[in-house]
Amino acid sequence: MTRPRLMLADDHTILVEAFRKLLDPHYDIVGTVSDGRALLETARQLNPDVIVADIGMPLMNGLEAGLRLKELMPTMKLIFLTMNDDPDLAVEAMRCGASGYLLKSSAVEEMLCAIQLALNGKTYITPLIRRGMQKSFIKNPRVKGHSKALTPRQREVVQLLAEGKSMKEVASVLKVTPRTVAFHKYRAMDELNIGTTAELIQYAIKAKLLIRQ
């Protein structure tokens, strides 16, 4: 019996190898990549049944890569495995066509369950953030219009936040304080006339801020 074909995408090599060992007895691991652009290119060649991907990857965000792949390969199943427990981000991931959203702190059994459900045409969201997602979706079902342009620093902050990084991580990358990151984030949201992190992520995807040259 042919085993389902699985592909892994994460820029943390140690984690990828750990996931490979855990999943190899159950699935045919056809490839691993460490950035979003490689995911987009390699997945089209390998044609996996399921992709397990991080969101915060270099060159191209996992959300953007996943969104493009779902357009090219609509039957492919996409599961996000990330450290970010922001319900808004999880809502946006599911809007991008994901079949699952897990945290890296989730149990191994959850990953196996999510993959099997995806193969069966169903979805799985870790209980750790499911309730928060329901509140986020009910409160913010649509994206508002956008108008004004962002400053270079605001664009940097929006890009990094949309890549799945926390404000503390963004502060570390930009070598500023979390308070400064928060200031730029909320100024950007005010300039764009949007009110939630989910809308900010949608703006970043549409504005192509997640693709780093």
N, C-alpha and C positions, 0 to 999 in steps of 0.2 A: 504494500500500500504506500503510495507516494505521500511523503510528509509535507505539510504546508511550508512554503518558502518565506523565510523571515530575514529582514534587514535591520541593522542597528545603526543609529546615528547619534553620536555624543562626542564632545571634544575632550572628555576625560577618559584617557586610554585605560586606566586601571578599572574603571567602572564598566567600560565596554567589554573587557576581557572577563570580568566577573559575571556580567549578564550572559555572555556567550556560553560560559560553562554551565550556568543554570538552565539555559534554554536549549542547549544543544541536544540533550537527550530526547527532547520533545519535537523539535523543529529542525528544518534544514536551514542553517544560517548561511545565506548566500553571499553576504558581504557586510562590511562595516565602514563607516565614513566618520569624519571628525568635523565637518562643517556643512552648512546648509547648501552651498553651491555644489559641493561634491555629492550631496544627497540627491539634489535635483538631477544631476547628470547621470549618476550611477544607477539610480532606481529605474530610470527609463531603459537602461541596458539590461539590468538583472531581472526586472519585472517580478518583484516579490509579492507575495499575497498580503503580507503585513509588514509595516514599518513601525518600529519602536524608536521614537526620536525625542531628543531633548528640545527645549524651546530656545534657550539662550546659547546659540552656537555662532561662531565667527563667520564672516563673509556673507551669510544670508541666514536670517532668523528661521527657526524651525517652523513657525507659523506660516511665513511667506512661502518657504519651500514646500510645505505640506499643502497649502492652498493651490499652488501651481500644479503639483503632482496630482491632486484630486481632479483637476480640470483635464489633465492629460490621461490619467489612469483612474477613471471613476470607480472601478471595482476594487482597487487597492484599498486596504484598510490601514488607517493611521491611528497610532496610539502615542500620546505624549507622556513622557516620563520626566518629571522636572522637580526642582527643589522649591519652585514658587507655588505657594498655597493661596494666592490671590484668587478669590472666586470670579472676579471680573475677567482675569486672564483665562480661566477655565471655560467660562461662557464663550469667549471669543474663539478658543480652540475648537469647541464643538460647532460653532457657527462656520468655522473653516472646513468642516467636514470630518472632524476626528471621530473615531469610534470609541476612544477611551482617553481618560485623563487620570494619571497616577502621580503620586509623589515618590521621590526616591527613598523616602522613609517608609513607604508602604511595604507590606509583607510580600514575599515571593509568590505566595498563593494568589494574591490579588493580581499580579502580572499575568500569571498563567490563566486565571479566570478571565481577565480582560481580553487576552488574545483569543481564547476560545470563543467568547461571546462575539467578538468582532468577526471571526470567521463564520459565525452563524448569523451574521447580519444584525447583531444587537450592539448596544453600547454599554460601557461601564465607566462610572465615575467613582473615585474613591470616596467612601463615606466621610472622610476627614474634611471635605470641602463641599459636599453635595448640598447641604442646607444653605450654605452661603451663596452657592450658585443660583439656587431657586430664588432667593431674595434679590440677587443682582439682576436676574433676567426679568423678574416681575417689575422691578423698579425702573429698569433701563432697557426696554425692548428694542429701541431704535437708536440710530445715530442722528444727531442734529447736523445742520449745515455748518460749514466751516468758511471762514472768510480771511482773516488776516494772516500774514506771514510770520514765521517765528524767527527769533534771533539765532545765530549760530550755536550759542550755548544752550538755548532752549531745544534746538533740534537734537543736539548731543544727548541731552537728558531724556527727551522723548524716545529717541532711538534705543538707548540703553534700557530704559524701563520697559519698552515694548519687546525687547529681546528676552524678557523674563527676569531681569536683575532687580533686586530689592533696592530701595533708596540708599541703604548703607553700602551695597556693592557698587552702585553708581558713583557714590561719593568717593570710594576708594579708587575707581578707574579714573575719575576726573581730578582726583587729589583736592577735593573740597570737602566741606562738612555736610552731613545729611541735612542739616537745616537749609544750607544753600541749595541743595538738590530739590528739597521740598518747595523752596521759594520759586525756582525756575519751573518746576512742574506745574504749580498752580497758576503762575503767570501765563504759561503756555495754554493751559486749559481755559483761562479767562480770555486770552486772545482768540482762541479758536471757538469760543462759545460752546464748550462742551463741559459736562459735569462729572464724568466718571472715568476711571482707568480703562474700562472696556472701550469707551468711545475714543480715548486717546490712542489705544492700540489699533483700532480700526483706522483712525486717521493716519497713523504711521505706516500701515500696510498700503493704504491707498496712495499715500504720498511717496511710497518707495523709500522710506527712511531706514528700512531694515536691511537694505543691501549696501554693505560696506565695500568700497573699492579696495 
